[in-house]
Amino acid sequence: MSLHALGLNHTTAPLQMREKVTFAPDRICDALRDLTNGGRVKEAAILSTCNRTEIYFCGAEPLSVARWMEQVHALPERSLAPHT
C-alpha cells in the first residue's frame, strides 16, 4: 500500500488559491469522513493552516483525491493541477 501526499503551500500556490482550499476546523471531520467513506481512500489525514493545505492518504490515486478536493471546494476541474 502506498502513502501519498497532496498539497498546496506558499511556494506552490498563490494566496488566492490557498484560501480557496482551506478546511475550517469545524469542517475537517466531515471532510475526512467523506474522503474515507465509499472506499475512495483507506486512511487519511488533513493538515490545513494559513500557509498550506495537505492531505496524506493511502488507498487511492492522487488524481482522484485532487478531484475530490476540487469538488469539496467547488473549484473547476483540474484547477489544482498547476499547484500540486
Beta strands, then each sheet from edge to edge (+ up, - down):
strand 1: 3-9
strand 2: 43-48
strand 3: 52-58
sheet 1: 1+ 3- 2+
end
